[in-house]
Amino acid sequence: MVKAYSQEYVYKHPWERVTSASWRKFADPENKRTLSHILEVDTLNRKLDSQSGKLYTTRAITIHAPGPWFIRKIIGQDICHCVESTVVDAQSRSMQLNTRNISLRKFVEVVEKIQYVPHPDNPDGWTICQQETSIQIKPLSALTSMAEKIEQRCAEKFVQNSAKGREVMERICKYLEAESRGISL
């Protein structure tokens, strides 16, 4: 059984500001309280393709393991390591992030895809964020009802964390907007 969900959110900020906020989301110390599930973020690789102009980045993200506390007790680990691959195409104004866990994969597999593109109704002022997440609890496939409940709890936690992430992104976008106008907050 796989629990999947998708969300769409419109930032009332231009694509350039939203993508800048995305890069700053984990680095700003003020956001550490809001995004307390994020323990560490390290850039592993960054490459600018001179032919296409696309920026390719790979980051390692360490988080508190998702799911109910009793599952973390059973597996004996409360952190999870993830890899985020990002492609930014400034020419087409698209930023795509793909994140997946690389630890705990024998227990749970989580894949998150996020895309930021200009909003078709206001391409110079608004940005659409499209997020898709899938969660699969693996060893409990024989116990489908329990696996479904755990997947649901994990999905609910991911939805809560997504809302926190949007809150942080909005705060950073407002800061960047004020910064571009020469106003300090």
Helices and strands as residue ranges (DSSP letters): E 3-11, H 15-24, G 29-31, E 38-48, E 54-64, H 69-75, E 79-89, E 94-101, E 108-118, E 127-137, H 144-180
